Amino acid sequence: MSTASMRQPRNENGINTYRRIVEAALEVLATRGWRHASVAEVAERAGVTRGAVQHHFKDREGLFTAAVQHIMDERIRRIEALQDVDRAPGTGTREIVHTVVELHQGQAFTAALQLCMAAADDPVLRSRVAAMELEVGARGFWALIELLRLDGKEQKVRTTVQAFLDSARGLGLAGILNDDSRRRAQVTDRWVEMLDELPRFG
Amino acid sequence: MSTASMRQPRNENGINTYRRIVEAALEVLATRGWRHASVAEVAERAGVTRGAVQHHFKDREGLFTAAVQHIMDERIRRIEALQDVDRAPGTGTREIVHTVVELHQGQAFTAALQLCMAAADDPVLRSRVAAMELEVGARGFWALIELLRLDGKEQKVRTTVQAFLDSARGLGLAGILNDDSRRRAQVTDRWVEMLDELPRFG
Protein backbone atom coordinates (compact mmCIF):
# COMPACT_ATOMS: atom_id res chain seq x y z
CA MET A 1 0.00 0.00 0.00
CA SER A 2 1.25 3.43 -0.94
CA THR A 3 2.32 5.77 1.85
CA ALA A 4 1.60 8.85 -0.29
CA SER A 5 -1.40 10.76 0.99
CA MET A 6 -2.89 11.10 -2.48
CA ARG A 7 -2.78 9.24 -5.76
CA GLN A 8 -2.59 11.61 -8.71
CA PRO A 9 -5.21 10.88 -11.39
CA ARG A 10 -3.87 10.09 -14.87
CA ASN A 11 -6.88 10.38 -17.22
CA GLU A 12 -9.68 12.88 -17.74
CA ASN A 13 -12.30 10.91 -15.80
CA GLY A 14 -9.89 10.54 -12.92
CA ILE A 15 -9.09 14.28 -12.97
CA ASN A 16 -12.78 15.22 -12.91
CA THR A 17 -13.48 12.86 -10.01
CA TYR A 18 -10.41 14.10 -8.14
CA ARG A 19 -11.48 17.73 -8.66
CA ARG A 20 -15.05 17.04 -7.51
CA ILE A 21 -13.73 15.34 -4.36
CA VAL A 22 -11.34 18.23 -3.63
CA GLU A 23 -14.10 20.82 -4.04
CA ALA A 24 -16.50 18.84 -1.88
CA ALA A 25 -13.78 18.42 0.78
CA LEU A 26 -13.19 22.20 0.94
CA GLU A 27 -16.93 22.85 1.22
CA VAL A 28 -17.37 20.28 3.99
CA LEU A 29 -14.28 21.50 5.89
CA ALA A 30 -15.31 25.17 5.62
CA THR A 31 -18.87 24.59 6.83
CA ARG A 32 -18.48 21.71 9.31
CA GLY A 33 -15.07 22.46 10.80
CA TRP A 34 -12.36 19.85 11.23
CA ARG A 35 -13.96 17.66 13.92
CA HIS A 36 -17.23 17.17 12.06
CA ALA A 37 -15.88 16.98 8.51
CA SER A 38 -16.40 13.37 7.41
CA VAL A 39 -15.20 11.38 4.40
CA ALA A 40 -18.78 10.08 3.99
CA GLU A 41 -20.17 13.60 3.55
CA VAL A 42 -17.42 14.49 1.09
CA ALA A 43 -18.24 11.38 -0.99
CA GLU A 44 -21.95 12.23 -0.91
CA ARG A 45 -21.45 15.87 -1.96
CA ALA A 46 -19.00 14.85 -4.70
CA GLY A 47 -21.47 12.21 -5.94
CA VAL A 48 -18.93 9.40 -5.68
CA THR A 49 -18.54 6.30 -3.54
CA ARG A 50 -16.39 6.23 -0.39
CA GLY A 51 -14.24 3.74 -2.32
CA ALA A 52 -13.55 6.41 -4.95
CA VAL A 53 -12.38 8.80 -2.24
CA GLN A 54 -10.20 6.08 -0.71
CA HIS A 55 -8.74 5.36 -4.16
CA HIS A 56 -7.33 8.92 -4.30
CA PHE A 57 -6.61 9.63 -0.63
CA LYS A 58 -5.01 7.41 2.01
CA ASP A 59 -7.03 8.64 4.99
CA ARG A 60 -9.16 11.48 6.36
CA GLU A 61 -6.12 13.63 7.25
CA GLY A 62 -4.69 13.00 3.78
CA LEU A 63 -7.98 13.96 2.08
CA PHE A 64 -8.45 17.33 3.78
CA THR A 65 -4.75 18.26 3.83
CA ALA A 66 -4.42 17.45 0.12
CA ALA A 67 -7.60 19.40 -0.68
CA VAL A 68 -6.22 22.52 1.03
CA GLN A 69 -2.79 21.99 -0.57
CA HIS A 70 -4.51 21.62 -3.98
CA ILE A 71 -6.44 24.88 -3.67
CA MET A 72 -3.35 26.73 -2.35
CA ASP A 73 -1.28 25.48 -5.33
CA GLU A 74 -4.05 26.57 -7.68
CA ARG A 75 -4.14 30.03 -6.10
CA ILE A 76 -0.38 30.48 -6.30
CA ARG A 77 -0.56 29.44 -9.97
CA ARG A 78 -3.26 32.07 -10.55
CA ILE A 79 -0.96 34.72 -9.06
CA GLU A 80 1.98 33.48 -11.14
CA ALA A 81 -0.20 33.49 -14.29
CA LEU A 82 -0.72 37.25 -13.95
CA GLN A 83 2.81 37.49 -15.38
CA ASP A 84 1.37 36.68 -18.80
CA VAL A 85 -1.44 39.23 -18.69
CA ASP A 86 -0.93 42.12 -21.09
CA ARG A 87 -1.48 45.16 -18.91
CA ALA A 88 -1.68 48.86 -19.66
CA PRO A 89 1.07 50.76 -17.81
CA GLY A 90 0.05 51.72 -14.26
CA THR A 91 -2.79 49.19 -14.04
CA GLY A 92 -0.43 46.32 -13.20
CA THR A 93 -0.05 46.78 -9.45
CA ARG A 94 -3.77 47.38 -8.98
CA GLU A 95 -4.82 44.16 -10.70
CA ILE A 96 -2.15 42.08 -8.95
CA VAL A 97 -2.83 43.47 -5.47
CA HIS A 98 -6.62 43.12 -5.72
CA THR A 99 -6.24 39.55 -7.05
CA VAL A 100 -4.00 38.56 -4.12
CA VAL A 101 -6.45 40.04 -1.59
CA GLU A 102 -9.46 38.31 -3.15
CA LEU A 103 -7.62 34.96 -3.16
CA HIS A 104 -7.62 35.24 0.66
CA GLN A 105 -11.43 35.43 0.77
CA GLY A 106 -14.25 32.88 0.57
CA GLN A 107 -14.74 29.20 1.24
CA ALA A 108 -11.22 28.06 0.34
CA PHE A 109 -9.72 30.53 2.84
CA THR A 110 -12.20 29.40 5.52
CA ALA A 111 -11.34 25.75 4.83
CA ALA A 112 -7.59 26.49 5.11
CA LEU A 113 -8.22 28.33 8.36
CA GLN A 114 -10.27 25.43 9.79
CA LEU A 115 -7.37 23.09 8.96
CA CYS A 116 -4.90 25.52 10.59
CA MET A 117 -6.97 25.74 13.80
CA ALA A 118 -7.33 21.96 13.93
CA ALA A 119 -3.57 21.59 13.41
CA ALA A 120 -2.86 23.88 16.38
CA ASP A 121 -3.98 21.07 18.70
CA ASP A 122 -2.86 17.97 16.75
CA PRO A 123 0.90 17.21 16.59
CA VAL A 124 0.78 15.05 13.41
CA LEU A 125 -1.46 17.43 11.49
CA ARG A 126 0.52 20.38 12.83
CA SER A 127 3.83 19.44 11.25
CA ARG A 128 2.17 18.82 7.86
CA VAL A 129 0.10 22.00 7.82
CA ALA A 130 2.93 24.15 9.24
CA ALA A 131 5.26 22.96 6.46
CA MET A 132 2.55 23.61 3.84
CA GLU A 133 2.00 27.12 5.20
CA LEU A 134 5.72 27.98 5.03
CA GLU A 135 6.07 26.61 1.50
CA VAL A 136 2.94 28.33 0.14
CA GLY A 137 3.92 31.57 1.91
CA ALA A 138 7.40 31.60 0.37
CA ARG A 139 6.09 30.83 -3.13
CA GLY A 140 3.46 33.57 -2.93
CA PHE A 141 6.02 36.04 -1.61
CA TRP A 142 8.53 35.50 -4.42
CA ALA A 143 5.81 35.38 -7.10
CA LEU A 144 4.66 38.81 -5.93
CA ILE A 145 8.20 40.26 -5.82
CA GLU A 146 8.70 39.07 -9.39
CA LEU A 147 5.29 40.18 -10.69
CA LEU A 148 5.71 43.69 -9.31
CA ARG A 149 9.32 43.75 -10.64
CA LEU A 150 10.53 44.71 -7.16
CA ASP A 151 14.11 44.54 -5.95
CA GLY A 152 13.97 41.58 -3.57
CA LYS A 153 17.49 42.24 -2.30
CA GLU A 154 16.23 45.37 -0.54
CA GLN A 155 15.16 44.71 3.07
CA LYS A 156 12.51 47.45 2.82
CA VAL A 157 10.96 45.75 -0.22
CA ARG A 158 10.87 42.36 1.45
CA THR A 159 9.33 43.57 4.71
CA THR A 160 6.70 45.71 2.92
CA VAL A 161 5.62 42.79 0.73
CA GLN A 162 5.45 40.60 3.86
CA ALA A 163 3.34 43.26 5.59
CA PHE A 164 1.02 43.26 2.58
CA LEU A 165 0.62 39.47 2.61
CA ASP A 166 -0.07 39.53 6.37
CA SER A 167 -2.63 42.26 5.73
CA ALA A 168 -4.29 40.12 3.04
CA ARG A 169 -4.56 37.27 5.58
CA GLY A 170 -6.01 39.69 8.15
CA LEU A 171 -8.56 40.90 5.59
CA GLY A 172 -9.44 37.25 5.02
CA LEU A 173 -10.18 36.87 8.75
CA ALA A 174 -12.20 40.09 8.87
CA GLY A 175 -14.34 38.87 5.95
CA ILE A 176 -15.47 35.65 7.66
CA LEU A 177 -18.13 37.10 9.98
CA ASN A 178 -18.87 40.54 8.56
CA ASP A 179 -19.41 41.95 5.08
CA ASP A 180 -16.14 43.78 4.93
CA SER A 181 -16.03 44.45 1.17
CA ARG A 182 -16.13 48.26 1.27
CA ARG A 183 -13.36 48.60 3.86
CA ARG A 184 -11.37 45.88 2.09
CA ALA A 185 -11.49 47.77 -1.22
CA GLN A 186 -10.16 50.93 0.47
CA VAL A 187 -7.34 49.13 2.29
CA THR A 188 -6.43 47.30 -0.93
CA ASP A 189 -6.27 50.58 -2.89
CA ARG A 190 -3.94 51.95 -0.20
CA TRP A 191 -1.69 48.90 -0.67
CA VAL A 192 -1.50 49.67 -4.41
CA GLU A 193 -0.07 53.09 -3.47
CA MET A 194 2.30 51.74 -0.81
CA LEU A 195 3.68 48.99 -3.05
CA ASP A 196 4.05 51.40 -5.98
CA GLU A 197 6.36 53.56 -3.83
CA LEU A 198 8.90 50.73 -3.50
CA PRO A 199 12.10 50.62 -5.57
CA ARG A 200 11.73 48.41 -8.62
CA PHE A 201 13.58 47.12 -11.66
CA GLY A 202 13.04 48.33 -15.24
CA MET B 1 -33.72 34.83 35.93
CA SER B 2 -31.47 37.43 34.36
CA THR B 3 -31.20 37.43 30.58
CA ALA B 4 -27.72 38.99 30.70
CA SER B 5 -25.06 36.53 29.59
CA MET B 6 -22.84 37.37 32.55
CA ARG B 7 -23.28 38.64 36.06
CA GLN B 8 -20.60 41.16 37.01
CA PRO B 9 -18.86 40.36 40.29
CA ARG B 10 -19.12 43.02 43.01
CA ASN B 11 -16.49 42.05 45.62
CA GLU B 12 -12.85 40.98 45.52
CA ASN B 13 -13.54 37.26 45.98
CA GLY B 14 -16.07 37.43 43.17
CA ILE B 15 -13.62 39.26 40.91
CA ASN B 16 -10.90 36.66 41.53
CA THR B 17 -13.27 33.79 40.80
CA TYR B 18 -14.58 35.56 37.68
CA ARG B 19 -11.02 36.14 36.46
CA ARG B 20 -9.99 32.52 37.07
CA ILE B 21 -13.04 31.29 35.16
CA VAL B 22 -12.36 33.65 32.24
CA GLU B 23 -8.70 32.58 32.01
CA ALA B 24 -9.63 28.91 32.22
CA ALA B 25 -12.29 29.43 29.51
CA LEU B 26 -9.75 31.01 27.14
CA GLU B 27 -7.29 28.18 27.76
CA VAL B 28 -9.92 25.49 27.16
CA LEU B 29 -11.27 27.24 24.04
CA ALA B 30 -7.77 27.77 22.58
CA THR B 31 -6.67 24.16 23.08
CA ARG B 32 -9.92 22.19 22.61
CA GLY B 33 -11.68 24.24 19.95
CA TRP B 34 -15.31 25.30 20.19
CA ARG B 35 -17.00 21.90 19.83
CA HIS B 36 -14.99 20.22 22.58
CA ALA B 37 -14.74 23.14 24.98
CA SER B 38 -16.91 22.19 27.97
CA VAL B 39 -18.14 24.11 31.01
CA ALA B 40 -17.06 21.16 33.20
CA GLU B 41 -13.45 21.43 32.05
CA VAL B 42 -13.46 25.19 32.59
CA ALA B 43 -14.74 24.71 36.15
CA GLU B 44 -12.10 22.05 36.80
CA ARG B 45 -9.21 24.17 35.49
CA ALA B 46 -10.45 27.23 37.37
CA GLY B 47 -10.72 25.15 40.57
CA VAL B 48 -14.38 26.10 41.08
CA THR B 49 -17.68 24.23 41.00
CA ARG B 50 -19.93 24.18 37.92
CA GLY B 51 -22.37 26.11 40.06
CA ALA B 52 -19.85 28.93 40.45
CA VAL B 53 -19.52 29.11 36.66
CA GLN B 54 -23.31 29.10 36.28
CA HIS B 55 -23.54 31.90 38.85
CA HIS B 56 -21.52 34.19 36.58
CA PHE B 57 -22.54 32.99 33.10
CA LYS B 58 -25.96 32.06 31.76
CA ASP B 59 -24.88 29.25 29.45
CA ARG B 60 -21.96 27.76 27.51
CA GLU B 61 -22.26 30.31 24.68
CA GLY B 62 -22.40 33.12 27.25
CA LEU B 63 -19.33 31.81 29.08
CA PHE B 64 -17.01 31.58 26.09
CA THR B 65 -18.32 34.73 24.36
CA ALA B 66 -17.93 36.75 27.58
CA ALA B 67 -14.43 35.33 28.13
CA VAL B 68 -13.32 36.46 24.67
CA GLN B 69 -15.08 39.82 25.12
CA HIS B 70 -13.34 40.24 28.49
CA ILE B 71 -9.86 39.60 27.10
CA MET B 72 -10.53 41.88 24.10
CA ASP B 73 -11.65 44.70 26.40
CA GLU B 74 -8.55 44.17 28.51
CA ARG B 75 -6.30 44.33 25.45
CA ILE B 76 -7.94 47.51 24.16
CA ARG B 77 -7.47 49.03 27.62
CA ARG B 78 -3.79 48.07 27.50
CA ILE B 79 -3.46 49.90 24.18
CA GLU B 80 -5.35 52.91 25.53
CA ALA B 81 -3.15 52.93 28.66
CA LEU B 82 -0.06 53.55 26.53
CA GLN B 83 -1.32 57.13 26.39
CA ASP B 84 -0.10 57.61 29.93
CA VAL B 85 3.37 56.17 29.38
CA ASP B 86 6.11 58.81 29.53
CA ARG B 87 8.07 58.17 26.36
CA ALA B 88 11.30 59.59 24.99
CA PRO B 89 10.66 61.34 21.65
CA GLY B 90 10.84 58.93 18.70
CA THR B 91 10.35 55.80 20.77
CA GLY B 92 6.57 56.24 20.94
CA THR B 93 5.56 54.64 17.64
CA ARG B 94 7.88 51.69 18.14
CA GLU B 95 6.49 50.80 21.56
CA ILE B 96 2.88 51.24 20.47
CA VAL B 97 3.21 49.27 17.23
CA HIS B 98 5.07 46.36 18.84
CA THR B 99 2.51 46.23 21.68
CA VAL B 100 -0.41 46.08 19.24
CA VAL B 101 1.25 43.28 17.25
CA GLU B 102 2.06 41.23 20.37
CA LEU B 103 -1.54 41.60 21.61
CA HIS B 104 -2.55 39.62 18.50
CA GLN B 105 -0.38 36.65 19.54
CA GLY B 106 -0.76 33.76 21.95
CA GLN B 107 -3.58 31.85 23.58
CA ALA B 108 -6.09 34.72 23.78
CA PHE B 109 -5.78 35.31 20.03
CA THR B 110 -6.16 31.56 19.35
CA ALA B 111 -9.25 31.45 21.59
CA ALA B 112 -10.81 34.44 19.78
CA LEU B 113 -10.08 32.77 16.45
CA GLN B 114 -11.68 29.48 17.59
CA LEU B 115 -14.79 31.44 18.57
CA CYS B 116 -14.77 33.24 15.21
CA MET B 117 -14.51 29.96 13.25
CA ALA B 118 -17.31 28.40 15.33
CA ALA B 119 -19.46 31.49 14.73
CA ALA B 120 -19.02 31.16 10.96
CA ASP B 121 -21.31 28.13 11.06
CA ASP B 122 -23.71 29.08 13.89
CA PRO B 123 -26.29 31.84 13.23
CA VAL B 124 -26.88 32.80 16.90
CA LEU B 125 -23.20 32.85 17.82
CA ARG B 126 -22.43 34.59 14.53
CA SER B 127 -24.43 37.73 15.21
CA ARG B 128 -22.94 38.09 18.71
CA VAL B 129 -19.34 37.51 17.66
CA ALA B 130 -19.66 39.62 14.49
CA ALA B 131 -20.95 42.57 16.55
CA MET B 132 -18.14 42.10 19.09
CA GLU B 133 -15.55 42.02 16.30
CA LEU B 134 -16.83 45.30 14.79
CA GLU B 135 -16.95 47.05 18.15
CA VAL B 136 -13.47 45.90 19.26
CA GLY B 137 -12.07 46.72 15.81
CA ALA B 138 -13.44 50.28 15.89
CA ARG B 139 -12.20 50.93 19.44
CA GLY B 140 -8.71 49.64 18.63
CA PHE B 141 -8.61 51.68 15.44
CA TRP B 142 -9.48 55.00 17.12
CA ALA B 143 -7.24 54.29 20.13
CA LEU B 144 -4.33 53.85 17.73
CA ILE B 145 -5.14 57.01 15.73
CA GLU B 146 -5.19 58.97 18.98
CA LEU B 147 -2.08 57.36 20.49
CA LEU B 148 -0.02 58.05 17.37
CA ARG B 149 -1.50 61.58 17.21
CA LEU B 150 -2.53 60.95 13.60
CA ASP B 151 -4.97 63.04 11.60
CA GLY B 152 -7.97 60.69 11.41
CA LYS B 153 -9.77 62.94 8.93
CA GLU B 154 -7.21 61.99 6.27
CA GLN B 155 -8.31 58.99 4.16
CA LYS B 156 -4.66 57.95 3.73
CA VAL B 157 -4.17 57.86 7.51
CA ARG B 158 -7.29 55.79 8.08
CA THR B 159 -6.55 53.21 5.37
CA THR B 160 -2.90 52.84 6.45
CA VAL B 161 -3.89 52.25 10.09
CA GLN B 162 -6.51 49.72 8.90
CA ALA B 163 -3.84 47.99 6.79
CA PHE B 164 -1.61 47.82 9.88
CA LEU B 165 -4.36 46.29 12.04
CA ASP B 166 -5.14 43.73 9.30
CA SER B 167 -1.44 42.96 9.14
CA ALA B 168 -1.33 42.45 12.93
CA ARG B 169 -4.23 39.97 12.59
CA GLY B 170 -2.38 38.21 9.74
CA LEU B 171 0.76 38.00 11.88
CA GLY B 172 -1.43 36.46 14.59
CA LEU B 173 -2.50 33.74 12.15
CA ALA B 174 1.06 33.14 10.95
CA GLY B 175 2.20 32.67 14.57
CA ILE B 176 -0.24 29.86 15.35
CA LEU B 177 1.59 26.99 13.62
CA ASN B 178 5.12 28.28 13.09
CA ASP B 179 7.63 30.20 15.20
CA ASP B 180 7.32 33.41 13.26
CA SER B 181 8.98 35.74 15.78
CA ARG B 182 11.97 36.79 13.68
CA ARG B 183 9.91 37.65 10.59
CA ARG B 184 7.27 39.30 12.82
CA ALA B 185 9.89 41.60 14.38
CA GLN B 186 11.07 42.72 10.93
CA VAL B 187 7.55 43.35 9.59
CA THR B 188 6.67 45.23 12.79
CA ASP B 189 9.77 47.45 12.48
CA ARG B 190 8.72 48.23 8.90
CA TRP B 191 5.28 49.28 10.21
CA VAL B 192 6.96 51.69 12.63
CA GLU B 193 8.54 53.39 9.59
CA MET B 194 5.36 53.36 7.49
CA LEU B 195 3.19 54.77 10.28
CA ASP B 196 5.81 57.41 11.13
CA GLU B 197 5.55 58.71 7.55
CA LEU B 198 1.86 59.64 8.02
CA PRO B 199 0.73 63.22 8.67
CA ARG B 200 0.17 63.86 12.37
CA PHE B 201 -0.84 66.53 14.81
CA GLY B 202 1.54 68.42 17.11
Interface residues (C-beta under 8 A of the other chain):
Chain A: A30 T31 R32 G33 W34 R35 H36 T110 L113 Q114 C116 M117 A118 A119 A120 D121 R126 V129 A130 E133 L134 G137 Q155 K156 R158 T159 T160 Q162 A163 F164 L165 D166 S167 A168 R169 G170 L171 G172 L173 A174 I176 L177 N178 R183 Q186 V187 D189 R190 W191 E193 M194
Chain B: A30 T31 R32 G33 W34 R35 H36 T110 L113 Q114 C116 M117 A118 A119 A120 D121 R126 V129 A130 E133 L134 G137 Q155 K156 R158 T159 T160 Q162 A163 F164 L165 D166 S167 A168 R169 G170 L171 G172 L173 A174 I176 L177 N178 R183 Q186 V187 D189 R190 W191 E193 M194
